[in-house]
Amino acid sequence: MRPMRHPTASERSRSRWAVTPATCRTVGRSVRVSAFGDSVLVAAAPQLVSAMPRLDATAKVGWQYDDVAAAVRRAAARDVLGPVVVIGTGTNGSVDRRDLDRLIRRRLAGRQVVLVAPYVPGRPWQRSALSAVRRVAADHASVRLADWHGAVSGRHALLASDRVHPNARGAKVYTRAVRESLGGC
């Protein structure tokens, strides 16, 4: 008879998530959310917090992928991440797909992750940033894609005059995309 192996904290966390994942009905209400991003997240933050009162956002205007990833790593090292982590990046430059994959595997294991598809029309990095986010989301069972890009493409009335950042109506669409990515609506 083989000795019984006790699961690690990470394994226990993953198994709890597998049984009771957050849904659009619970995220930010009974389930704490940690969100990280750039100026698009800054613009959507008031609506996100209104819809999800248990959301903590860390975002700055001008942040690039490396800044967002560093903020996630700092929060993970301090063990202050919620069970759901939202990452919105790609507005100000490319997204390092390999690093994002490592970040999810190493720092966000056992958590439900939402990656927001960036929308930055006319910017030379949009295609690569969007591709990186979509590929990483497709490669991980615990990762969902919030299709902000699809939700606002060609819908200029949802965007500020720069055609990148959400206006008040667009912030509602951004929030809906994040919540609906979790399913259960």
Backbone bond lengths (Angstrom), bond angles and torsions (degrees), N, CA, C in turn:
res aa  C-N    CA-C-N  psi(-1)  N-CA   C-N-CA  omega(-1)  CA-C   N-CA-C  phi
1 M - - - 1.460 - - 1.530 109.40 -
2 R 1.333 115.91 131.66 1.464 121.10 -178.67 1.520 109.86 -83.12
3 P 1.334 116.72 143.15 1.469 118.63 177.64 1.521 110.48 -66.08
4 M 1.307 115.95 146.47 1.462 121.22 179.80 1.521 109.78 -74.81
5 R 1.318 116.31 132.03 1.462 121.25 177.77 1.518 107.95 -98.42
6 H 1.324 116.05 130.08 1.465 120.71 178.69 1.518 109.31 -85.78
7 P 1.329 118.02 138.08 1.466 120.14 -179.16 1.526 111.53 -67.29
8 T 1.326 114.68 148.50 1.464 119.97 175.97 1.520 109.30 -74.98
9 A 1.325 116.79 168.26 1.468 120.64 178.37 1.523 110.64 -59.38
10 S 1.341 116.51 -40.07 1.461 120.27 179.26 1.527 110.89 -63.85
11 E 1.329 117.12 -42.34 1.464 120.46 178.42 1.524 111.09 -65.34
12 R 1.339 116.85 -40.72 1.469 119.62 177.53 1.514 110.15 -62.68
13 S 1.342 116.88 -41.35 1.458 121.03 179.37 1.520 110.65 -62.54
14 R 1.346 116.99 -44.89 1.463 120.74 179.58 1.522 111.08 -63.40
15 S 1.325 117.35 -40.97 1.461 118.49 -177.76 1.523 110.71 -69.71
16 R 1.320 117.90 -35.51 1.471 119.59 175.72 1.518 109.68 -63.15
17 W 1.346 116.99 -42.54 1.452 120.60 179.87 1.512 110.12 -62.63
18 A 1.349 116.30 -41.58 1.456 119.89 -177.33 1.522 111.14 -62.29
19 V 1.328 117.80 -30.31 1.451 121.11 -178.40 1.523 111.30 -83.41
20 T 1.332 117.07 -41.99 1.459 120.55 -176.00 1.525 111.66 -131.38
21 P 1.331 117.44 73.41 1.458 118.41 178.66 1.525 110.77 -70.09
22 A 1.317 114.74 155.00 1.460 119.18 174.53 1.516 108.63 -67.36
23 T 1.300 116.23 148.28 1.460 121.76 175.92 1.519 107.44 -125.64
24 C 1.315 116.71 176.09 1.467 118.73 179.74 1.524 110.88 -63.89
25 R 1.326 117.55 -20.26 1.473 120.45 178.76 1.526 112.55 -80.74
26 T 1.333 117.38 -27.31 1.464 120.00 -175.99 1.528 113.63 -105.94
27 V 1.336 117.34 -24.76 1.460 119.88 -175.07 1.532 110.24 -61.67
28 G 1.309 114.19 128.55 1.457 119.76 177.75 1.512 114.75 79.30
29 R 1.300 117.98 -8.58 1.471 121.35 176.87 1.523 108.20 -105.26
30 S 1.317 117.37 -68.14 1.457 119.83 176.74 1.520 111.35 -99.34
31 V 1.324 117.60 -13.68 1.463 122.37 179.45 1.524 108.51 -114.16
32 R 1.336 115.93 126.06 1.467 121.46 -178.99 1.529 110.45 -73.40
33 V 1.327 115.90 141.44 1.458 123.37 -178.41 1.521 109.26 -123.29
34 S 1.334 115.69 135.69 1.464 121.74 172.27 1.522 106.85 -112.52
35 A 1.333 117.07 122.40 1.465 121.11 -177.76 1.524 109.53 -117.76
36 F 1.332 115.25 139.77 1.456 122.24 -178.37 1.517 108.51 -133.78
37 G 1.333 116.85 138.21 1.452 117.10 -179.98 1.507 114.70 -178.93
38 D 1.320 113.02 -164.87 1.451 122.50 -176.65 1.524 109.97 -108.63
39 S 1.313 116.93 -154.75 1.466 121.16 -174.71 1.528 114.04 -64.75
40 V 1.323 118.63 -24.63 1.459 119.80 177.11 1.525 109.18 -67.72
41 L 1.326 116.67 -40.70 1.466 119.92 176.03 1.531 110.25 -66.77
42 V 1.323 117.37 -38.11 1.465 120.68 176.73 1.534 109.53 -57.97
43 A 1.336 116.45 -45.39 1.469 120.54 -178.37 1.530 112.02 -66.81
44 A 1.328 117.05 -33.35 1.465 120.72 -178.24 1.524 113.07 -89.06
45 A 1.321 117.82 -11.35 1.471 121.88 -172.62 1.527 114.50 -54.68
46 P 1.333 121.08 -45.12 1.467 118.61 -179.90 1.535 112.78 -57.72
47 Q 1.326 117.06 -42.08 1.460 120.34 178.79 1.532 110.99 -69.86
48 L 1.322 117.09 -39.35 1.468 120.89 177.83 1.524 110.91 -59.88
49 V 1.328 116.31 -46.94 1.466 120.48 -178.72 1.528 110.68 -68.03
50 S 1.313 117.38 -35.06 1.465 120.54 177.21 1.528 110.44 -62.60
51 A 1.332 116.34 -43.36 1.466 120.98 -179.08 1.528 112.39 -79.38
52 M 1.337 115.97 -27.21 1.468 121.19 -176.27 1.530 109.25 -133.18
53 P 1.326 117.35 81.66 1.463 120.34 -174.51 1.538 114.58 -59.77
54 R 1.319 118.16 -20.45 1.471 120.87 179.84 1.529 111.39 -95.19
55 L 1.329 116.89 28.48 1.459 122.44 178.43 1.521 109.64 -99.32
56 D 1.321 115.53 131.42 1.462 122.42 172.55 1.520 106.75 -111.68
57 A 1.327 117.11 121.97 1.464 120.63 -177.71 1.523 110.69 -109.00
58 T 1.326 114.88 136.88 1.456 123.26 173.32 1.517 105.74 -124.79
59 A 1.325 116.46 107.51 1.462 120.49 -175.48 1.519 109.31 -155.57
60 K 1.330 115.06 150.39 1.462 120.32 178.07 1.516 109.99 -143.35
61 V 1.317 114.66 146.25 1.451 121.43 173.55 1.536 107.85 -62.32
62 G 1.316 115.90 133.32 1.462 120.94 177.25 1.519 115.27 90.24
63 W 1.331 117.42 -8.18 1.465 118.54 -179.40 1.515 111.34 -63.49
64 Q 1.313 114.91 137.65 1.455 121.74 173.45 1.528 108.33 -103.77
65 Y 1.329 116.03 178.79 1.463 119.66 -176.57 1.523 111.81 -52.90
66 D 1.331 117.59 -46.34 1.479 120.23 -177.08 1.527 111.81 -59.26
67 D 1.326 117.70 -36.86 1.465 121.46 178.40 1.527 110.85 -66.86
68 V 1.330 116.27 -43.95 1.462 121.50 -179.68 1.527 109.50 -64.54
69 A 1.330 116.79 -46.65 1.469 121.13 -179.86 1.530 110.77 -61.82
70 A 1.324 117.26 -39.95 1.471 120.38 178.81 1.533 110.62 -63.66
71 A 1.318 117.07 -40.10 1.476 120.30 178.31 1.530 110.60 -64.34
72 V 1.325 117.48 -40.64 1.467 120.74 177.41 1.524 109.63 -63.39
73 R 1.323 117.35 -44.81 1.473 120.79 179.96 1.531 111.54 -62.10
74 R 1.332 117.21 -40.94 1.471 119.79 178.34 1.524 110.68 -62.72
75 A 1.323 116.59 -44.36 1.467 120.23 179.92 1.531 110.74 -64.95
76 A 1.322 117.14 -39.35 1.469 120.77 178.34 1.525 110.48 -64.85
77 A 1.324 116.91 -41.49 1.465 121.02 179.63 1.528 111.39 -64.44
78 R 1.336 116.94 -32.61 1.472 121.18 178.21 1.527 111.59 -86.50
79 D 1.337 116.90 -2.45 1.467 123.64 179.27 1.526 111.77 57.69
80 V 1.338 115.98 46.07 1.470 120.65 -179.42 1.530 112.96 -116.33
81 L 1.332 116.80 13.28 1.462 119.75 179.91 1.520 110.97 -79.25
82 G 1.322 115.30 143.59 1.456 120.33 172.69 1.523 109.95 -77.25
83 P 1.327 116.97 172.13 1.460 119.87 178.77 1.530 113.22 -68.48
84 V 1.339 116.67 -17.66 1.465 121.44 174.84 1.523 107.45 -117.55
85 V 1.348 115.56 130.96 1.461 121.41 179.68 1.523 108.26 -123.36
86 V 1.331 115.92 125.60 1.464 122.68 177.53 1.524 107.69 -105.72
87 I 1.338 116.01 131.56 1.467 121.03 177.89 1.525 108.25 -125.60
88 G 1.329 115.36 117.86 1.461 122.02 176.75 1.514 109.15 -118.32
89 T 1.314 117.21 108.90 1.463 121.19 -177.71 1.523 109.31 -148.43
90 G 1.319 116.75 167.04 1.454 121.26 -179.61 1.520 113.33 111.02
91 T 1.321 117.24 -3.51 1.462 120.38 179.60 1.530 111.26 -70.76
92 N 1.329 116.46 -35.64 1.464 120.78 -172.23 1.520 114.51 -108.59
93 G 1.309 117.74 7.08 1.458 120.39 179.87 1.519 110.79 164.12
94 S 1.307 114.56 -177.69 1.464 119.90 -175.53 1.529 111.89 -69.31
95 V 1.328 114.59 164.48 1.459 122.74 178.11 1.527 107.10 -114.38
96 D 1.322 116.52 127.50 1.461 121.85 178.79 1.531 108.72 -77.14
97 R 1.334 116.90 100.11 1.463 121.81 -175.03 1.525 112.15 -58.51
98 R 1.312 117.70 -44.57 1.474 120.49 -178.60 1.522 111.06 -64.06
99 D 1.325 116.42 -41.94 1.462 119.12 179.70 1.529 110.99 -68.07
100 L 1.316 117.24 -40.41 1.469 120.54 177.87 1.527 109.97 -61.83
101 D 1.319 116.89 -41.09 1.464 121.01 176.68 1.534 110.48 -60.49
102 R 1.333 116.99 -46.60 1.477 121.47 178.24 1.526 111.12 -62.07
103 L 1.320 116.55 -42.41 1.459 121.41 179.61 1.530 110.17 -57.42
104 I 1.298 116.36 -45.48 1.469 120.30 -179.24 1.527 110.60 -67.92
105 R 1.328 117.22 -45.04 1.473 119.83 -178.71 1.527 112.85 -66.47
106 R 1.322 116.61 -40.99 1.467 119.64 -171.97 1.525 114.29 -93.23
107 R 1.316 117.56 -40.82 1.464 120.86 -173.61 1.516 114.12 -101.67
108 L 1.336 116.79 -22.65 1.459 119.52 -174.44 1.529 112.59 -115.84
109 A 1.313 117.11 14.36 1.469 120.94 178.16 1.529 108.70 -59.11
110 G 1.311 115.67 136.60 1.456 120.33 179.67 1.518 114.00 85.13
111 R 1.316 116.59 0.11 1.462 120.35 178.18 1.525 109.50 -113.59
112 Q 1.295 115.34 154.82 1.448 121.63 173.38 1.526 106.39 -86.64
113 V 1.319 117.72 127.72 1.458 122.24 -175.83 1.518 109.58 -118.33
114 V 1.316 115.60 136.14 1.465 122.31 174.14 1.525 106.93 -116.21
115 L 1.328 116.25 120.53 1.461 121.60 174.26 1.518 107.58 -102.10
116 V 1.322 116.18 129.57 1.462 121.26 -178.87 1.527 108.76 -93.50
117 A 1.335 116.54 124.68 1.468 121.92 179.70 1.532 109.15 -71.35
118 P 1.332 117.04 118.84 1.469 119.83 -175.46 1.530 113.07 -71.17
119 Y 1.330 114.24 149.07 1.460 121.82 176.29 1.524 107.86 -127.03
120 V 1.311 116.69 106.09 1.467 122.35 178.81 1.527 108.68 -140.88
121 P 1.333 117.03 74.15 1.462 120.48 -174.52 1.524 112.30 -59.43
122 G 1.323 113.92 138.41 1.460 119.79 177.07 1.513 114.83 83.24
123 R 1.322 117.60 -8.55 1.470 119.34 179.19 1.535 108.08 -85.60
124 P 1.319 117.19 139.00 1.472 119.77 -175.28 1.535 113.88 -64.67
125 W 1.306 118.65 -19.91 1.464 121.52 -177.55 1.533 113.45 -94.76
126 Q 1.334 117.86 -3.48 1.464 119.05 -175.60 1.529 111.98 -56.80
127 R 1.314 117.63 -48.21 1.461 120.27 -176.10 1.533 111.12 -60.60
128 S 1.337 117.58 -45.92 1.469 119.65 -177.42 1.529 111.52 -70.39
129 A 1.330 117.54 -38.16 1.472 120.59 178.95 1.528 110.30 -65.41
130 L 1.311 116.26 -44.59 1.457 121.34 179.38 1.524 110.72 -63.92
131 S 1.314 116.78 -43.37 1.462 121.57 178.80 1.527 111.12 -61.75
132 A 1.321 117.20 -44.11 1.468 121.05 -179.52 1.524 111.28 -61.27
133 V 1.322 116.79 -47.00 1.463 121.23 -179.16 1.528 110.43 -64.10
134 R 1.320 116.73 -44.37 1.475 120.03 -179.79 1.528 111.60 -64.37
135 R 1.324 117.05 -42.79 1.475 120.02 -178.93 1.517 111.52 -65.01
136 V 1.314 116.81 -44.10 1.467 119.73 -179.99 1.524 110.11 -64.57
137 A 1.313 117.33 -41.26 1.469 120.16 178.00 1.528 110.44 -61.07
138 A 1.317 117.00 -41.38 1.467 120.81 -178.96 1.532 112.08 -69.47
139 D 1.326 117.29 -25.89 1.471 121.47 -175.94 1.521 114.75 -83.90
140 H 1.327 118.70 -9.01 1.465 121.28 -174.75 1.527 110.70 -128.28
141 A 1.310 115.95 126.82 1.470 120.66 179.75 1.523 112.14 -64.59
142 S 1.315 117.57 -27.32 1.465 121.00 -176.99 1.524 113.12 -88.66
143 V 1.336 116.94 2.84 1.467 121.21 -175.96 1.522 109.82 -111.95
144 R 1.326 115.03 134.39 1.459 122.14 176.41 1.518 108.33 -116.86
145 L 1.325 115.98 151.20 1.453 121.64 177.60 1.520 109.16 -102.97
146 A 1.325 116.10 123.39 1.468 121.67 171.71 1.526 105.15 -93.67
147 D 1.317 117.07 110.95 1.467 120.55 -171.21 1.529 112.49 -85.13
148 W 1.317 115.73 68.48 1.462 121.85 174.40 1.526 109.61 -60.03
149 H 1.314 116.88 -40.78 1.465 121.56 179.71 1.524 110.45 -57.13
150 G 1.310 117.21 -51.39 1.458 121.07 -179.95 1.518 113.09 -66.06
151 A 1.316 115.96 -33.29 1.468 120.60 -176.91 1.527 113.08 -69.99
152 V 1.345 117.48 -29.42 1.467 119.11 -175.42 1.522 114.34 -114.53
153 S 1.301 117.39 -6.54 1.465 120.24 178.86 1.521 109.86 -54.60
154 G 1.335 115.93 120.93 1.454 120.97 178.87 1.519 114.84 74.09
155 R 1.311 118.48 6.21 1.475 121.91 -179.34 1.530 108.83 -112.57
156 H 1.303 116.15 68.42 1.468 122.43 -173.82 1.518 113.77 -60.89
157 A 1.319 118.17 -23.28 1.467 120.75 179.91 1.535 111.67 -66.82
158 L 1.333 117.69 -13.39 1.473 121.24 179.05 1.525 112.13 -93.36
159 L 1.338 116.08 -1.86 1.462 120.26 -173.30 1.523 112.23 -118.22
160 A 1.323 114.70 154.69 1.464 120.73 173.81 1.537 108.52 -67.76
161 S 1.309 117.02 176.44 1.466 121.09 -175.54 1.536 112.67 -61.80
162 D 1.336 118.31 -19.97 1.465 120.37 178.32 1.531 112.76 -78.99
163 R 1.341 116.57 -6.83 1.472 123.76 179.13 1.531 113.12 61.39
164 V 1.332 116.80 25.42 1.466 122.36 178.10 1.522 110.32 -127.06
165 H 1.329 115.68 -48.84 1.469 120.69 -175.00 1.527 111.76 -88.37
166 P 1.314 116.81 143.98 1.463 118.64 179.95 1.525 111.54 -72.06
167 N 1.340 115.49 142.82 1.458 119.81 168.13 1.534 106.25 -86.90
168 A 1.327 118.29 -168.13 1.469 120.31 -176.92 1.527 111.73 -59.65
169 R 1.335 117.28 -43.58 1.476 119.56 177.85 1.521 110.90 -67.76
170 G 1.311 116.22 -38.65 1.461 120.83 178.61 1.520 112.27 -65.36
171 A 1.332 117.05 -34.71 1.469 120.34 178.10 1.526 110.58 -63.55
172 K 1.330 116.36 -33.53 1.479 119.69 175.85 1.526 110.25 -67.23
173 V 1.319 117.06 -39.22 1.461 121.40 178.54 1.532 109.92 -67.10
174 Y 1.321 117.11 -41.89 1.470 122.12 177.17 1.533 109.67 -58.19
175 T 1.323 115.87 -48.13 1.464 121.64 -179.77 1.523 110.68 -62.01
176 R 1.314 116.54 -43.37 1.470 120.25 178.59 1.528 110.53 -62.17
177 A 1.340 117.77 -41.09 1.466 121.44 179.74 1.526 110.55 -61.83
178 V 1.320 116.77 -42.23 1.469 120.58 178.67 1.525 110.18 -64.25
179 R 1.307 116.55 -50.02 1.472 119.81 -177.59 1.533 111.78 -65.42
180 E 1.313 118.14 -44.11 1.456 121.00 -178.52 1.512 112.95 -67.48
181 S 1.337 117.84 -24.89 1.458 119.55 178.17 1.532 111.49 -61.82
182 L 1.323 116.14 -22.72 1.468 120.41 -179.70 1.516 112.53 -84.31
183 G 1.323 117.25 -12.40 1.458 120.98 179.27 1.519 112.03 76.68
184 G 1.312 115.60 -178.98 1.466 121.31 177.68 1.512 115.24 78.87
185 C 1.331 117.88 13.84 1.469 120.56 -179.39 1.503 111.56 -82.88
